[in-house]
Amino acid sequence: MILMTTAGKVGAEAARSLAGRGEPVRVLVRDAARTDALAQAGVDVAVGDLAVPHTVDAAMRDVSAVILVSPAIPAQELAVVDSAVRAGVQHVVKITSKASVDSPIARRRGRSRRRRTRRARRQDLLAERPGEPPRRTSPTCSAGG
């Protein structure tokens, strides 16, 4: 069984895709009233909240892998990882679209620092003077990160 930690756009679509391929998948949801489409697609639904550890533990029952789809809230991410460890889960995959400076995941902390640096450099590139168009004040920087 694969546990998807949220049923937002990414989590719900991934769960439906896995269920469509015959993979046993469960989604942790806060609102059971909004899960009919997932249940019809063959997804097991567990009601709970990432901020309530015992509900995460209950959702971990018989799970072999976790796809951690969540906002960048380190306490919730760590609660899921801790629950997975207690349940003997061997694989946790984190999916995120946001970097957080206080993330427990070093790569995300680094990504956040790089984004802040690029933003600061972009601000340094253009200096405004009253009555004059913006002008470059430093060399261009790479957008890579």
PLY file of the C-alpha trace (Angstrom):
ply
format ascii 1.0
element vertex 145
property float x
property float y
property float z
element edge 144
property int vertex1
property int vertex2
end_header
0.00 0.00 0.00
1.22 3.48 -0.89
0.12 6.38 1.31
-0.42 9.78 -0.31
-0.41 12.37 2.48
-2.81 14.90 0.94
-5.60 14.91 -1.63
-4.93 18.26 -3.25
-4.31 18.59 -6.98
-1.02 16.67 -6.99
-1.92 14.07 -4.35
-5.35 13.27 -5.77
-4.10 12.98 -9.34
-1.16 10.78 -8.32
-3.48 8.56 -6.24
-5.94 8.15 -9.13
-3.07 7.35 -11.49
-1.63 4.71 -9.16
-5.05 3.17 -8.51
-5.68 3.10 -12.26
-2.55 0.98 -12.67
-3.74 -1.43 -10.00
-1.46 -0.17 -7.22
-3.01 -0.19 -3.76
-3.06 3.43 -2.65
-4.47 5.34 0.31
-4.93 9.09 0.67
-5.02 10.97 3.95
-7.79 13.58 3.82
-9.18 16.09 6.30
-12.69 16.16 4.84
-14.24 12.76 4.07
-17.19 14.43 2.34
-14.98 15.41 -0.60
-13.58 11.96 -1.41
-16.27 10.27 -3.52
-14.30 10.58 -6.76
-11.19 9.10 -5.15
-13.12 6.18 -3.66
-14.77 5.52 -7.04
-11.29 5.42 -8.61
-10.29 2.64 -6.19
-8.37 4.79 -3.73
-8.58 3.89 -0.03
-9.39 7.00 2.00
-8.16 7.65 5.54
-9.55 10.65 7.41
-6.97 12.58 9.39
-4.72 15.58 9.54
-0.96 15.95 9.19
-1.01 18.04 12.38
-2.65 15.21 14.38
-0.05 12.43 14.80
-2.40 9.60 15.82
-4.40 10.06 12.59
-1.20 9.87 10.56
-0.23 6.72 12.47
-3.62 5.16 11.67
-3.19 5.97 7.96
0.23 4.23 7.99
-1.36 0.81 8.64
-0.07 -1.72 6.06
1.82 0.99 4.14
5.10 0.14 2.39
5.82 3.59 0.88
4.76 7.17 1.53
4.47 9.99 -0.96
4.68 13.07 1.23
2.75 15.79 -0.56
2.38 18.69 1.83
2.98 22.37 2.30
6.43 23.34 3.56
5.57 22.94 7.25
8.57 21.20 8.84
6.67 19.98 11.94
4.12 18.18 9.76
6.80 16.77 7.44
8.74 15.42 10.41
5.56 13.99 11.98
4.92 12.00 8.79
8.52 10.77 8.66
8.42 9.80 12.35
5.15 7.94 11.81
6.62 6.13 8.82
9.60 5.04 10.91
7.30 3.74 13.66
5.29 1.81 11.06
8.40 0.28 9.47
7.88 2.06 6.13
11.01 1.77 3.99
10.47 4.58 1.48
9.30 8.17 1.88
9.29 10.43 -1.16
8.77 14.18 -0.62
7.08 16.18 -3.37
7.15 19.94 -3.05
6.87 23.05 -5.11
8.05 25.38 -2.38
11.38 25.77 -0.68
11.59 26.70 2.97
14.55 28.16 4.78
13.70 26.14 7.91
12.97 22.84 6.16
14.48 19.72 7.72
15.51 18.75 4.18
18.91 20.29 3.38
18.25 20.48 -0.36
15.13 22.59 0.22
16.97 24.91 2.61
19.62 25.39 -0.08
17.02 26.01 -2.78
15.40 28.66 -0.61
18.76 30.39 -0.03
19.49 30.33 -3.78
16.09 31.86 -4.55
16.66 34.64 -2.01
20.11 35.30 -3.47
18.76 35.48 -7.02
16.01 37.88 -5.92
18.57 40.12 -4.19
20.83 40.07 -7.24
17.93 40.94 -9.54
17.15 43.93 -7.33
20.81 44.98 -7.54
20.74 44.76 -11.35
18.44 47.70 -11.70
18.93 51.00 -9.93
16.42 53.74 -10.41
17.16 57.43 -10.52
14.40 59.99 -10.59
13.70 60.97 -14.18
16.00 58.30 -15.68
15.20 54.84 -16.99
16.44 51.87 -14.92
20.08 51.01 -15.53
22.27 48.00 -14.87
24.52 48.30 -11.86
26.04 44.80 -11.75
26.65 41.93 -14.17
23.81 39.62 -15.07
23.39 36.58 -12.89
22.43 33.05 -13.81
18.90 31.93 -13.02
20.16 28.38 -12.35
19.99 27.00 -8.93
0 1
1 2
2 3
3 4
4 5
5 6
6 7
7 8
8 9
9 10
10 11
11 12
12 13
13 14
14 15
15 16
16 17
17 18
18 19
19 20
20 21
21 22
22 23
23 24
24 25
25 26
26 27
27 28
28 29
29 30
30 31
31 32
32 33
33 34
34 35
35 36
36 37
37 38
38 39
39 40
40 41
41 42
42 43
43 44
44 45
45 46
46 47
47 48
48 49
49 50
50 51
51 52
52 53
53 54
54 55
55 56
56 57
57 58
58 59
59 60
60 61
61 62
62 63
63 64
64 65
65 66
66 67
67 68
68 69
69 70
70 71
71 72
72 73
73 74
74 75
75 76
76 77
77 78
78 79
79 80
80 81
81 82
82 83
83 84
84 85
85 86
86 87
87 88
88 89
89 90
90 91
91 92
92 93
93 94
94 95
95 96
96 97
97 98
98 99
99 100
100 101
101 102
102 103
103 104
104 105
105 106
106 107
107 108
108 109
109 110
110 111
111 112
112 113
113 114
114 115
115 116
116 117
117 118
118 119
119 120
120 121
121 122
122 123
123 124
124 125
125 126
126 127
127 128
128 129
129 130
130 131
131 132
132 133
133 134
134 135
135 136
136 137
137 138
138 139
139 140
140 141
141 142
142 143
143 144
